[in-house]
Structure formats: C-alpha cells, structure tokens
Amino acid sequence: MPRMDGMQMVRELRGTDWGKKIKVIMLTNLNDSENKREAQELMVEEYFVKSDTSLEVLANKVQELLL
C-alpha cells in the first residue's frame, strides 16, 4: 500500500463509526507476535500469513464471513 501499511489502514477504519463494525481479513508477510497482537487488538477477524495460507483457505474464510 503506497501511503500507509495495513495496520494503519485498520486503525483509521476503526476510528470511524461505520468502520468499527466492518469485518477485516488481513493477509500479510508479517509473521511476528507483535503484529498479530496489534491485529487482535484492532479486532481483525482473521490474520493470515501469505507463506502459510493457501488461496483455498483464504477464499473459504471470505465466503464464510460474507454469509
């Protein structure tokens, strides 16, 4: 993302009334406990690490959350 990273985007989203309820799935290269903790604090629905996640798993989670 050219202007901000994903965590900053979620922080800004959560700072709006309508953004507090939006379900967020994060797909990232960052596999450290600090980023996972921050995502949890920001109420990210699911935190996927690209190297550990298949497209099938990701697609299934998206479909699950849309239902």
All heavy atoms as TSV, in Angstrom:
chain	resi	resn	atom	element	x	y	z
A	1	MET	N	N	0.855	-1.169	0.000
A	1	MET	CA	C	0.000	0.000	0.000
A	1	MET	C	C	0.901	1.231	0.000
A	1	MET	O	O	1.782	1.343	0.848
A	1	MET	CB	C	-0.899	-0.035	1.231
A	1	MET	CG	C	-1.872	-1.219	1.222
A	1	MET	SD	S	-2.912	-1.418	2.687
A	1	MET	CE	C	-3.700	0.138	2.794
A	2	PRO	N	N	0.688	2.123	-0.913
A	2	PRO	CA	C	1.643	3.215	-1.099
A	2	PRO	C	C	1.685	4.274	0.004
A	2	PRO	O	O	2.732	4.829	0.269
A	2	PRO	CB	C	1.226	3.845	-2.422
A	2	PRO	CG	C	-0.180	3.438	-2.622
A	2	PRO	CD	C	-0.356	2.127	-1.913
A	3	ARG	N	N	0.568	4.559	0.664
A	3	ARG	CA	C	0.567	5.680	1.612
A	3	ARG	C	C	0.591	5.250	3.064
A	3	ARG	O	O	0.922	6.048	3.935
A	3	ARG	CB	C	-0.646	6.557	1.371
A	3	ARG	CG	C	-0.592	7.217	0.019
A	3	ARG	CD	C	-1.619	8.267	-0.118
A	3	ARG	NE	N	-1.483	8.848	-1.455
A	3	ARG	CZ	C	-2.442	9.413	-2.094
A	3	ARG	NH1	N	-3.634	9.513	-1.558
A	3	ARG	NH2	N	-2.243	9.902	-3.288
A	4	MET	N	N	0.182	4.027	3.339
A	4	MET	CA	C	0.177	3.547	4.724
A	4	MET	C	C	0.211	2.035	4.698
A	4	MET	O	O	-0.098	1.420	3.686
A	4	MET	CB	C	-1.063	4.035	5.468
A	4	MET	CG	C	-2.371	3.481	4.939
A	4	MET	SD	S	-3.832	4.042	5.818
A	4	MET	CE	C	-4.073	5.640	5.083
A	5	ASP	N	N	0.581	1.440	5.822
A	5	ASP	CA	C	0.566	-0.019	5.875
A	5	ASP	C	C	-0.818	-0.505	6.311
A	5	ASP	O	O	-1.704	0.284	6.636
A	5	ASP	CB	C	1.672	-0.556	6.786
A	5	ASP	CG	C	1.516	-0.150	8.246
A	5	ASP	OD1	O	0.389	0.129	8.691
A	5	ASP	OD2	O	2.535	-0.148	8.957
A	6	GLY	N	N	-1.008	-1.797	6.280
A	6	GLY	CA	C	-2.307	-2.377	6.599
A	6	GLY	C	C	-2.785	-2.066	8.004
A	6	GLY	O	O	-3.974	-1.818	8.227
A	7	MET	N	N	-1.878	-2.096	8.968
A	7	MET	CA	C	-2.265	-1.806	10.357
A	7	MET	C	C	-2.769	-0.376	10.491
A	7	MET	O	O	-3.763	-0.123	11.167
A	7	MET	CB	C	-1.105	-2.033	11.328
A	7	MET	CG	C	-0.746	-3.456	11.526
A	7	MET	SD	S	-2.055	-4.403	12.303
A	7	MET	CE	C	-1.197	-5.950	12.452
A	8	GLN	N	N	-2.087	0.555	9.834
A	8	GLN	CA	C	-2.519	1.953	9.887
A	8	GLN	C	C	-3.900	2.103	9.254
A	8	GLN	O	O	-4.754	2.820	9.762
A	8	GLN	CB	C	-1.512	2.871	9.187
A	8	GLN	CG	C	-1.886	4.335	9.241
A	8	GLN	CD	C	-1.978	4.889	10.652
A	8	GLN	OE1	O	-1.187	4.527	11.513
A	8	GLN	NE2	N	-2.957	5.736	10.900
A	9	MET	N	N	-4.118	1.393	8.148
A	9	MET	CA	C	-5.419	1.454	7.486
A	9	MET	C	C	-6.517	0.944	8.422
A	9	MET	O	O	-7.570	1.558	8.548
A	9	MET	CB	C	-5.389	0.617	6.203
A	9	MET	CG	C	-6.609	0.780	5.317
A	9	MET	SD	S	-8.084	-0.179	5.736
A	9	MET	CE	C	-7.479	-1.824	5.865
A	10	VAL	N	N	-6.266	-0.157	9.116
A	10	VAL	CA	C	-7.266	-0.705	10.042
A	10	VAL	C	C	-7.471	0.254	11.212
A	10	VAL	O	O	-8.603	0.466	11.659
A	10	VAL	CB	C	-6.887	-2.119	10.522
A	10	VAL	CG1	C	-7.870	-2.629	11.560
A	10	VAL	CG2	C	-6.825	-3.088	9.355
A	11	ARG	N	N	-6.403	0.861	11.722
A	11	ARG	CA	C	-6.547	1.846	12.808
A	11	ARG	C	C	-7.462	2.984	12.377
A	11	ARG	O	O	-8.351	3.395	13.122
A	11	ARG	CB	C	-5.187	2.414	13.217
A	11	ARG	CG	C	-4.460	1.576	14.223
A	11	ARG	CD	C	-3.211	2.307	14.737
A	11	ARG	NE	N	-2.087	1.403	14.565
A	11	ARG	CZ	C	-1.154	1.464	13.627
A	11	ARG	NH1	N	-1.128	2.461	12.771
A	11	ARG	NH2	N	-0.212	0.571	13.555
A	12	GLU	N	N	-7.238	3.502	11.177
A	12	GLU	CA	C	-8.071	4.590	10.685
A	12	GLU	C	C	-9.507	4.127	10.453
A	12	GLU	O	O	-10.456	4.846	10.763
A	12	GLU	CB	C	-7.470	5.183	9.416
A	12	GLU	CG	C	-6.193	5.953	9.719
A	12	GLU	CD	C	-5.711	6.798	8.563
A	12	GLU	OE1	O	-6.515	7.147	7.673
A	12	GLU	OE2	O	-4.504	7.125	8.564
A	13	LEU	N	N	-9.677	2.949	9.925
A	13	LEU	CA	C	-11.009	2.383	9.717
A	13	LEU	C	C	-11.751	2.249	11.035
A	13	LEU	O	O	-12.911	2.654	11.156
A	13	LEU	CB	C	-10.878	1.010	9.047
A	13	LEU	CG	C	-12.157	0.256	8.748
A	13	LEU	CD1	C	-12.949	0.966	7.657
A	13	LEU	CD2	C	-11.821	-1.168	8.343
A	14	ARG	N	N	-11.085	1.714	12.044
A	14	ARG	CA	C	-11.707	1.524	13.352
A	14	ARG	C	C	-12.012	2.852	14.039
A	14	ARG	O	O	-12.824	2.927	14.955
A	14	ARG	CB	C	-10.825	0.661	14.261
A	14	ARG	CG	C	-10.646	-0.769	13.787
A	14	ARG	CD	C	-11.955	-1.508	13.761
A	14	ARG	NE	N	-11.742	-2.924	13.503
A	14	ARG	CZ	C	-12.444	-3.624	12.648
A	14	ARG	NH1	N	-13.422	-3.053	11.955
A	14	ARG	NH2	N	-12.202	-4.902	12.465
A	15	GLY	N	N	-11.376	3.914	13.597
A	15	GLY	CA	C	-11.618	5.231	14.176
A	15	GLY	C	C	-12.890	5.903	13.677
A	15	GLY	O	O	-13.245	6.976	14.145
A	16	THR	N	N	-13.579	5.268	12.738
A	16	THR	CA	C	-14.835	5.819	12.236
A	16	THR	C	C	-15.995	5.012	12.801
A	16	THR	O	O	-15.843	3.840	13.147
A	16	THR	CB	C	-14.894	5.753	10.696
A	16	THR	OG1	O	-14.915	4.392	10.282
A	16	THR	CG2	C	-13.707	6.476	10.065
A	17	ASP	N	N	-17.157	5.634	12.895
A	17	ASP	CA	C	-18.325	4.927	13.428
A	17	ASP	C	C	-18.668	3.699	12.593
A	17	ASP	O	O	-18.899	2.626	13.126
A	17	ASP	CB	C	-19.537	5.858	13.501
A	17	ASP	CG	C	-19.415	6.878	14.621
A	17	ASP	OD1	O	-18.689	6.596	15.596
A	17	ASP	OD2	O	-20.043	7.935	14.522
A	18	TRP	N	N	-18.726	3.858	11.283
A	18	TRP	CA	C	-19.116	2.732	10.437
A	18	TRP	C	C	-18.006	1.686	10.341
A	18	TRP	O	O	-18.275	0.513	10.133
A	18	TRP	CB	C	-19.545	3.199	9.050
A	18	TRP	CG	C	-18.451	3.879	8.275
A	18	TRP	CD1	C	-18.137	5.200	8.302
A	18	TRP	CD2	C	-17.533	3.265	7.380
A	18	TRP	NE1	N	-17.071	5.457	7.475
A	18	TRP	CE2	C	-16.685	4.276	6.885
A	18	TRP	CE3	C	-17.339	1.959	6.938
A	18	TRP	CZ2	C	-15.660	4.025	5.983
A	18	TRP	CZ3	C	-16.316	1.709	6.030
A	18	TRP	CH2	C	-15.491	2.735	5.560
A	19	GLY	N	N	-16.751	2.092	10.540
A	19	GLY	CA	C	-15.618	1.173	10.421
A	19	GLY	C	C	-15.418	0.262	11.615
A	19	GLY	O	O	-14.690	-0.725	11.531
A	20	LYS	N	N	-16.060	0.577	12.719
A	20	LYS	CA	C	-15.904	-0.243	13.920
A	20	LYS	C	C	-16.535	-1.617	13.772
A	20	LYS	O	O	-16.137	-2.547	14.442
A	20	LYS	CB	C	-16.505	0.473	15.123
A	20	LYS	CG	C	-15.717	1.693	15.505
A	20	LYS	CD	C	-16.364	2.457	16.628
A	20	LYS	CE	C	-15.533	3.719	16.882
A	20	LYS	NZ	N	-16.169	4.618	17.813
A	21	LYS	N	N	-17.514	-1.736	12.874
A	21	LYS	CA	C	-18.257	-2.993	12.732
A	21	LYS	C	C	-17.838	-3.815	11.514
A	21	LYS	O	O	-18.301	-4.933	11.344
A	21	LYS	CB	C	-19.751	-2.700	12.656
A	21	LYS	CG	C	-20.280	-2.058	13.915
A	21	LYS	CD	C	-21.736	-1.732	13.789
A	21	LYS	CE	C	-22.219	-1.023	15.042
A	21	LYS	NZ	N	-23.614	-0.631	14.945
A	22	ILE	N	N	-16.990	-3.266	10.671
A	22	ILE	CA	C	-16.586	-3.956	9.449
A	22	ILE	C	C	-15.660	-5.120	9.783
A	22	ILE	O	O	-14.730	-4.989	10.577
A	22	ILE	CB	C	-15.894	-2.974	8.483
A	22	ILE	CG1	C	-16.906	-1.961	7.981
A	22	ILE	CG2	C	-15.228	-3.708	7.333
A	22	ILE	CD1	C	-16.333	-0.887	7.103
A	23	LYS	N	N	-15.923	-6.264	9.159
A	23	LYS	CA	C	-15.059	-7.431	9.343
A	23	LYS	C	C	-13.822	-7.260	8.473
A	23	LYS	O	O	-13.924	-6.916	7.298
A	23	LYS	CB	C	-15.815	-8.699	8.971
A	23	LYS	CG	C	-16.966	-8.971	9.917
A	23	LYS	CD	C	-17.707	-10.209	9.520
A	23	LYS	CE	C	-18.874	-10.416	10.477
A	23	LYS	NZ	N	-19.643	-11.614	10.132
A	24	VAL	N	N	-12.660	-7.497	9.064
A	24	VAL	CA	C	-11.397	-7.320	8.359
A	24	VAL	C	C	-10.641	-8.644	8.344
A	24	VAL	O	O	-10.482	-9.286	9.381
A	24	VAL	CB	C	-10.522	-6.240	9.050
A	24	VAL	CG1	C	-9.144	-6.165	8.409
A	24	VAL	CG2	C	-11.218	-4.892	9.014
A	25	ILE	N	N	-10.194	-9.026	7.157
A	25	ILE	CA	C	-9.284	-10.156	6.999
A	25	ILE	C	C	-7.953	-9.563	6.573
A	25	ILE	O	O	-7.890	-8.811	5.604
A	25	ILE	CB	C	-9.779	-11.136	5.920
A	25	ILE	CG1	C	-11.111	-11.752	6.323
A	25	ILE	CG2	C	-8.733	-12.219	5.673
A	25	ILE	CD1	C	-11.733	-12.601	5.241
A	26	MET	N	N	-6.900	-9.911	7.281
A	26	MET	CA	C	-5.583	-9.375	6.969
A	26	MET	C	C	-4.731	-10.482	6.353
A	26	MET	O	O	-4.633	-11.577	6.900
A	26	MET	CB	C	-4.938	-8.838	8.250
A	26	MET	CG	C	-3.727	-8.000	8.009
A	26	MET	SD	S	-3.249	-7.114	9.514
A	26	MET	CE	C	-4.105	-5.588	9.248
A	27	LEU	N	N	-4.142	-10.205	5.191
A	27	LEU	CA	C	-3.221	-11.113	4.516
A	27	LEU	C	C	-1.892	-10.389	4.428
A	27	LEU	O	O	-1.797	-9.329	3.804
A	27	LEU	CB	C	-3.743	-11.475	3.129
A	27	LEU	CG	C	-2.897	-12.433	2.308
A	27	LEU	CD1	C	-2.793	-13.789	3.001
A	27	LEU	CD2	C	-3.478	-12.588	0.912
A	28	THR	N	N	-0.869	-10.934	5.069
A	28	THR	CA	C	0.379	-10.211	5.251
A	28	THR	C	C	1.588	-11.131	5.141
A	28	THR	O	O	1.463	-12.353	5.203
A	28	THR	CB	C	0.365	-9.513	6.630
A	28	THR	OG1	O	1.582	-8.789	6.810
A	28	THR	CG2	C	0.197	-10.507	7.761
A	29	ASN	N	N	2.748	-10.535	5.021
A	29	ASN	CA	C	4.012	-11.267	5.101
A	29	ASN	C	C	4.560	-11.251	6.524
A	29	ASN	O	O	5.535	-11.936	6.818
A	29	ASN	CB	C	5.064	-10.644	4.177
A	29	ASN	CG	C	4.824	-10.987	2.736
A	29	ASN	OD1	O	4.434	-12.093	2.410
A	29	ASN	ND2	N	5.038	-10.025	1.854
A	30	LEU	N	N	3.953	-10.461	7.407
A	30	LEU	CA	C	4.468	-10.275	8.758
A	30	LEU	C	C	3.972	-11.390	9.683
A	30	LEU	O	O	2.786	-11.509	9.935
A	30	LEU	CB	C	4.047	-8.906	9.297
A	30	LEU	CG	C	4.466	-7.719	8.432
A	30	LEU	CD1	C	3.872	-6.437	8.970
A	30	LEU	CD2	C	5.970	-7.635	8.312
A	31	ASN	N	N	4.913	-12.179	10.179
A	31	ASN	CA	C	4.565	-13.341	10.984
A	31	ASN	C	C	5.121	-13.223	12.403
A	31	ASN	O	O	5.564	-14.197	12.985
A	31	ASN	CB	C	5.097	-14.610	10.307
A	31	ASN	CG	C	4.530	-15.869	10.909
A	31	ASN	OD1	O	3.546	-15.824	11.643
A	31	ASN	ND2	N	5.147	-16.993	10.614
A	32	ASP	N	N	5.108	-12.032	12.954
A	32	ASP	CA	C	5.653	-11.854	14.304
A	32	ASP	C	C	4.524	-11.614	15.301
A	32	ASP	O	O	3.439	-11.170	14.957
A	32	ASP	CB	C	6.663	-10.697	14.335
A	32	ASP	CG	C	6.046	-9.394	13.904
A	32	ASP	OD1	O	5.985	-9.140	12.690
A	32	ASP	OD2	O	5.602	-8.637	14.784
A	33	SER	N	N	4.798	-11.908	16.541
A	33	SER	CA	C	3.771	-11.831	17.586
A	33	SER	C	C	3.283	-10.403	17.818
A	33	SER	O	O	2.116	-10.201	18.155
A	33	SER	CB	C	4.281	-12.445	18.885
A	33	SER	OG	O	5.438	-11.781	19.329
A	34	GLU	N	N	4.126	-9.406	17.620
A	34	GLU	CA	C	3.711	-8.020	17.838
A	34	GLU	C	C	2.614	-7.606	16.841
A	34	GLU	O	O	1.614	-7.007	17.221
A	34	GLU	CB	C	4.899	-7.062	17.712
A	34	GLU	CG	C	4.544	-5.627	18.007
A	34	GLU	CD	C	5.742	-4.703	17.956
A	34	GLU	OE1	O	6.868	-5.146	18.236
A	34	GLU	OE2	O	5.525	-3.520	17.636
A	35	ASN	N	N	2.791	-7.943	15.570
A	35	ASN	CA	C	1.774	-7.607	14.568
A	35	ASN	C	C	0.503	-8.410	14.783
A	35	ASN	O	O	-0.594	-7.892	14.624
A	35	ASN	CB	C	2.318	-7.836	13.162
A	35	ASN	CG	C	3.186	-6.686	12.718
A	35	ASN	OD1	O	2.713	-5.576	12.548
A	35	ASN	ND2	N	4.467	-6.950	12.569
A	36	LYS	N	N	0.626	-9.667	15.157
A	36	LYS	CA	C	-0.557	-10.478	15.442
A	36	LYS	C	C	-1.326	-9.911	16.633
A	36	LYS	O	O	-2.554	-9.853	16.615
A	36	LYS	CB	C	-0.151	-11.924	15.717
A	36	LYS	CG	C	0.328	-12.639	14.481
A	36	LYS	CD	C	0.778	-14.051	14.820
A	36	LYS	CE	C	1.320	-14.750	13.597
A	36	LYS	NZ	N	1.809	-16.090	13.884
A	37	ARG	N	N	-0.611	-9.473	17.652
A	37	ARG	CA	C	-1.247	-8.879	18.832
A	37	ARG	C	C	-1.968	-7.588	18.458
A	37	ARG	O	O	-3.107	-7.356	18.861
A	37	ARG	CB	C	-0.209	-8.602	19.927
A	37	ARG	CG	C	-0.794	-7.940	21.185
A	37	ARG	CD	C	0.279	-7.422	22.123
A	37	ARG	NE	N	1.260	-6.570	21.485
A	37	ARG	CZ	C	1.066	-5.299	21.108
A	37	ARG	NH1	N	-0.092	-4.722	21.302
A	37	ARG	NH2	N	2.025	-4.610	20.534
A	38	GLU	N	N	-1.320	-6.752	17.663
A	38	GLU	CA	C	-1.949	-5.500	17.251
A	38	GLU	C	C	-3.205	-5.772	16.423
A	38	GLU	O	O	-4.232	-5.120	16.603
A	38	GLU	CB	C	-0.979	-4.639	16.453
A	38	GLU	CG	C	-1.568	-3.292	16.108
A	38	GLU	CD	C	-0.587	-2.344	15.434
A	38	GLU	OE1	O	0.566	-2.728	15.153
A	38	GLU	OE2	O	-1.001	-1.198	15.187
A	39	ALA	N	N	-3.135	-6.754	15.539
A	39	ALA	CA	C	-4.312	-7.106	14.740
A	39	ALA	C	C	-5.449	-7.577	15.642
A	39	ALA	O	O	-6.609	-7.217	15.434
A	39	ALA	CB	C	-3.946	-8.189	13.725
A	40	GLN	N	N	-5.112	-8.334	16.644
A	40	GLN	CA	C	-6.119	-8.809	17.593
A	40	GLN	C	C	-6.747	-7.631	18.343
A	40	GLN	O	O	-7.963	-7.576	18.513
A	40	GLN	CB	C	-5.471	-9.787	18.569
A	40	GLN	CG	C	-6.428	-10.647	19.314
A	40	GLN	CD	C	-5.673	-11.736	20.081
A	40	GLN	OE1	O	-4.559	-11.514	20.579
A	40	GLN	NE2	N	-6.282	-12.893	20.181
A	41	GLU	N	N	-5.927	-6.692	18.775
A	41	GLU	CA	C	-6.428	-5.507	19.479
A	41	GLU	C	C	-7.336	-4.667	18.586
A	41	GLU	O	O	-8.273	-4.037	19.070
A	41	GLU	CB	C	-5.262	-4.654	19.981
A	41	GLU	CG	C	-4.516	-5.275	21.134
A	41	GLU	CD	C	-3.268	-4.495	21.525
A	41	GLU	OE1	O	-2.967	-3.450	20.896
A	41	GLU	OE2	O	-2.578	-4.950	22.452
A	42	LEU	N	N	-7.058	-4.675	17.284
A	42	LEU	CA	C	-7.861	-3.914	16.324
A	42	LEU	C	C	-9.077	-4.711	15.852
A	42	LEU	O	O	-9.796	-4.277	14.962
A	42	LEU	CB	C	-7.005	-3.511	15.120
A	42	LEU	CG	C	-5.939	-2.469	15.401
A	42	LEU	CD1	C	-4.986	-2.343	14.224
A	42	LEU	CD2	C	-6.586	-1.127	15.718
A	43	MET	N	N	-9.291	-5.857	16.473
A	43	MET	CA	C	-10.441	-6.710	16.180
A	43	MET	C	C	-10.462	-7.170	14.725
A	43	MET	O	O	-11.506	-7.189	14.068
A	43	MET	CB	C	-11.739	-6.015	16.580
A	43	MET	CG	C	-11.790	-5.757	18.065
A	43	MET	SD	S	-13.185	-4.770	18.644
A	43	MET	CE	C	-14.565	-5.583	17.948
A	44	VAL	N	N	-9.265	-7.531	14.206
A	44	VAL	CA	C	-9.169	-8.120	12.878
A	44	VAL	C	C	-9.763	-9.520	12.978
A	44	VAL	O	O	-9.408	-10.297	13.863
A	44	VAL	CB	C	-7.700	-8.159	12.400
A	44	VAL	CG1	C	-7.545	-9.006	11.162
A	44	VAL	CG2	C	-7.197	-6.740	12.165
A	45	GLU	N	N	-10.689	-9.814	12.094
A	45	GLU	CA	C	-11.420	-11.080	12.118
A	45	GLU	C	C	-10.492	-12.269	11.927
A	45	GLU	O	O	-10.606	-13.284	12.608
A	45	GLU	CB	C	-12.479	-11.069	11.014
A	45	GLU	CG	C	-13.505	-12.138	11.140
A	45	GLU	CD	C	-14.512	-11.866	12.246
A	45	GLU	OE1	O	-14.766	-10.698	12.579
A	45	GLU	OE2	O	-15.038	-12.847	12.768
A	46	GLU	N	N	-9.575	-12.146	10.967
A	46	GLU	CA	C	-8.650	-13.240	10.680
A	46	GLU	C	C	-7.330	-12.655	10.201
A	46	GLU	O	O	-7.305	-11.700	9.434
A	46	GLU	CB	C	-9.246	-14.143	9.612
A	46	GLU	CG	C	-8.582	-15.480	9.475
A	46	GLU	CD	C	-8.866	-16.425	10.626
A	46	GLU	OE1	O	-10.040	-16.630	10.978
A	46	GLU	OE2	O	-7.893	-16.951	11.184
A	47	TYR	N	N	-6.231	-13.234	10.685
A	47	TYR	CA	C	-4.880	-12.776	10.342
A	47	TYR	C	C	-4.181	-13.927	9.639
A	47	TYR	O	O	-3.882	-14.953	10.256
A	47	TYR	CB	C	-4.139	-12.393	11.626
A	47	TYR	CG	C	-2.783	-11.761	11.435
A	47	TYR	CD1	C	-2.637	-10.388	11.406
A	47	TYR	CD2	C	-1.637	-12.541	11.317
A	47	TYR	CE1	C	-1.392	-9.795	11.255
A	47	TYR	CE2	C	-0.383	-11.957	11.167
A	47	TYR	CZ	C	-0.273	-10.591	11.135
A	47	TYR	OH	O	0.964	-10.008	10.994
A	48	PHE	N	N	-3.974	-13.798	8.333
A	48	PHE	CA	C	-3.317	-14.832	7.550
A	48	PHE	C	C	-1.929	-14.373	7.138
A	48	PHE	O	O	-1.748	-13.244	6.702
A	48	PHE	CB	C	-4.104	-15.141	6.275
A	48	PHE	CG	C	-5.404	-15.840	6.508
A	48	PHE	CD1	C	-6.603	-15.222	6.206
A	48	PHE	CD2	C	-5.444	-17.135	6.994
A	48	PHE	CE1	C	-7.812	-15.865	6.379
A	48	PHE	CE2	C	-6.650	-17.794	7.181
A	48	PHE	CZ	C	-7.834	-17.161	6.873
A	49	VAL	N	N	-0.962	-15.273	7.248
A	49	VAL	CA	C	0.389	-15.030	6.752
A	49	VAL	C	C	0.470	-15.679	5.369
A	49	VAL	O	O	0.120	-16.857	5.201
A	49	VAL	CB	C	1.451	-15.614	7.705
A	49	VAL	CG1	C	2.845	-15.424	7.142
A	49	VAL	CG2	C	1.321	-14.970	9.085
A	50	LYS	N	N	0.896	-14.914	4.380
A	50	LYS	CA	C	0.885	-15.379	2.987
A	50	LYS	C	C	1.593	-16.715	2.800
A	50	LYS	O	O	1.083	-17.591	2.108
A	50	LYS	CB	C	1.524	-14.329	2.071
A	50	LYS	CG	C	0.699	-13.088	1.907
A	50	LYS	CD	C	1.417	-12.078	1.032
A	50	LYS	CE	C	0.643	-10.773	0.971
A	50	LYS	NZ	N	1.351	-9.772	0.180
A	51	SER	N	N	2.753	-16.877	3.394
A	51	SER	CA	C	3.530	-18.098	3.182
A	51	SER	C	C	2.877	-19.327	3.808
A	51	SER	O	O	3.208	-20.450	3.447
A	51	SER	CB	C	4.945	-17.930	3.737
A	51	SER	OG	O	4.892	-17.693	5.138
A	52	ASP	N	N	1.938	-19.120	4.724
A	52	ASP	CA	C	1.291	-20.232	5.427
A	52	ASP	C	C	-0.151	-20.452	4.997
A	52	ASP	O	O	-0.834	-21.309	5.559
A	52	ASP	CB	C	1.289	-19.971	6.943
A	52	ASP	CG	C	2.688	-19.837	7.513
A	52	ASP	OD1	O	3.634	-20.365	6.913
A	52	ASP	OD2	O	2.819	-19.186	8.568
A	53	THR	N	N	-0.648	-19.684	4.022
A	53	THR	CA	C	-2.065	-19.700	3.706
A	53	THR	C	C	-2.293	-19.981	2.224
A	53	THR	O	O	-1.740	-19.305	1.363
A	53	THR	CB	C	-2.710	-18.341	4.060
A	53	THR	OG1	O	-2.422	-18.046	5.421
A	53	THR	CG2	C	-4.202	-18.365	3.858
A	54	SER	N	N	-3.129	-20.966	1.949
A	54	SER	CA	C	-3.473	-21.267	0.559
A	54	SER	C	C	-4.617	-20.354	0.118
A	54	SER	O	O	-5.375	-19.833	0.942
A	54	SER	CB	C	-3.895	-22.730	0.419
A	54	SER	OG	O	-5.152	-22.942	1.048
A	55	LEU	N	N	-4.741	-20.191	-1.185
A	55	LEU	CA	C	-5.846	-19.398	-1.714
A	55	LEU	C	C	-7.180	-20.034	-1.360
A	55	LEU	O	O	-8.165	-19.326	-1.130
A	55	LEU	CB	C	-5.714	-19.257	-3.229
A	55	LEU	CG	C	-4.605	-18.332	-3.711
A	55	LEU	CD1	C	-4.544	-18.338	-5.237
A	55	LEU	CD2	C	-4.820	-16.914	-3.204
A	56	GLU	N	N	-7.222	-21.346	-1.282
A	56	GLU	CA	C	-8.458	-22.034	-0.921
A	56	GLU	C	C	-8.897	-21.677	0.498
A	56	GLU	O	O	-10.069	-21.393	0.739
A	56	GLU	CB	C	-8.279	-23.546	-1.045
A	56	GLU	CG	C	-9.530	-24.327	-0.738
A	56	GLU	CD	C	-9.340	-25.824	-0.889
A	56	GLU	OE1	O	-8.242	-26.269	-1.264
A	56	GLU	OE2	O	-10.297	-26.548	-0.621
A	57	VAL	N	N	-7.959	-21.676	1.439
A	57	VAL	CA	C	-8.275	-21.314	2.827
A	57	VAL	C	C	-8.759	-19.868	2.895
A	57	VAL	O	O	-9.753	-19.566	3.561
A	57	VAL	CB	C	-7.046	-21.534	3.745
A	57	VAL	CG1	C	-7.248	-20.906	5.098
A	57	VAL	CG2	C	-6.738	-23.019	3.868
A	58	LEU	N	N	-8.077	-18.985	2.204
A	58	LEU	CA	C	-8.461	-17.576	2.190
A	58	LEU	C	C	-9.855	-17.393	1.575
A	58	LEU	O	O	-10.704	-16.706	2.142
A	58	LEU	CB	C	-7.421	-16.756	1.428
A	58	LEU	CG	C	-7.653	-15.262	1.339
A	58	LEU	CD1	C	-7.688	-14.613	2.711
A	58	LEU	CD2	C	-6.575	-14.623	0.475
A	59	ALA	N	N	-10.094	-18.030	0.443
A	59	ALA	CA	C	-11.395	-17.921	-0.224
A	59	ALA	C	C	-12.510	-18.477	0.659
A	59	ALA	O	O	-13.606	-17.897	0.726
A	59	ALA	CB	C	-11.369	-18.653	-1.559
A	60	ASN	N	N	-12.257	-19.573	1.341
A	60	ASN	CA	C	-13.262	-20.152	2.240
A	60	ASN	C	C	-13.597	-19.200	3.376
A	60	ASN	O	O	-14.761	-19.068	3.771
A	60	ASN	CB	C	-12.797	-21.495	2.790
A	60	ASN	CG	C	-12.841	-22.593	1.752
A	60	ASN	OD1	O	-13.536	-22.498	0.748
A	60	ASN	ND2	N	-12.066	-23.642	1.967
A	61	LYS	N	N	-12.599	-18.531	3.936
A	61	LYS	CA	C	-12.842	-17.584	5.029
A	61	LYS	C	C	-13.643	-16.389	4.531
A	61	LYS	O	O	-14.566	-15.931	5.202
A	61	LYS	CB	C	-11.530	-17.136	5.659
A	61	LYS	CG	C	-11.664	-16.136	6.781
A	61	LYS	CD	C	-12.625	-16.563	7.874
A	61	LYS	CE	C	-12.057	-17.599	8.791
A	61	LYS	NZ	N	-12.946	-17.867	9.957
A	62	VAL	N	N	-13.317	-15.883	3.358
A	62	VAL	CA	C	-14.066	-14.757	2.788
A	62	VAL	C	C	-15.524	-15.176	2.586
A	62	VAL	O	O	-16.447	-14.458	2.980
A	62	VAL	CB	C	-13.451	-14.275	1.462
A	62	VAL	CG1	C	-14.365	-13.301	0.748
A	62	VAL	CG2	C	-12.080	-13.647	1.710
A	63	GLN	N	N	-15.725	-16.336	2.008
A	63	GLN	CA	C	-17.083	-16.820	1.779
A	63	GLN	C	C	-17.843	-16.983	3.105
A	63	GLN	O	O	-18.989	-16.592	3.223
A	63	GLN	CB	C	-17.053	-18.146	1.039
A	63	GLN	CG	C	-18.416	-18.656	0.653
A	63	GLN	CD	C	-18.349	-19.901	-0.192
A	63	GLN	OE1	O	-17.344	-20.607	-0.220
A	63	GLN	NE2	N	-19.424	-20.187	-0.900
A	64	GLU	N	N	-17.175	-17.516	4.106
A	64	GLU	CA	C	-17.788	-17.708	5.427
A	64	GLU	C	C	-18.240	-16.369	6.020
A	64	GLU	O	O	-19.334	-16.266	6.581
A	64	GLU	CB	C	-16.781	-18.376	6.359
A	64	GLU	CG	C	-17.225	-18.534	7.787
A	64	GLU	CD	C	-16.079	-19.036	8.663
A	64	GLU	OE1	O	-15.338	-19.931	8.227
A	64	GLU	OE2	O	-15.938	-18.510	9.778
A	65	LEU	N	N	-17.409	-15.360	5.907
A	65	LEU	CA	C	-17.731	-14.062	6.502
A	65	LEU	C	C	-18.792	-13.303	5.716
A	65	LEU	O	O	-19.460	-12.428	6.271
A	65	LEU	CB	C	-16.467	-13.216	6.643
A	65	LEU	CG	C	-15.456	-13.745	7.651
A	65	LEU	CD1	C	-14.206	-12.871	7.655
A	65	LEU	CD2	C	-16.047	-13.825	9.043
A	66	LEU	N	N	-18.950	-13.619	4.449
A	66	LEU	CA	C	-19.972	-12.948	3.651
A	66	LEU	C	C	-21.363	-13.519	3.870
A	66	LEU	O	O	-22.353	-12.887	3.545
A	66	LEU	CB	C	-19.611	-13.022	2.164
A	66	LEU	CG	C	-18.428	-12.165	1.731
A	66	LEU	CD1	C	-18.097	-12.437	0.267
A	66	LEU	CD2	C	-18.708	-10.694	1.957
A	67	LEU	N	N	-21.434	-14.702	4.428
A	67	LEU	CA	C	-22.753	-15.338	4.659
A	67	LEU	C	C	-23.410	-14.824	5.904
A	67	LEU	O	O	-22.932	-14.313	6.804
A	67	LEU	CB	C	-22.599	-16.854	4.740
A	67	LEU	CG	C	-22.087	-17.502	3.463
A	67	LEU	CD1	C	-21.875	-18.986	3.698
A	67	LEU	CD2	C	-23.037	-17.287	2.301
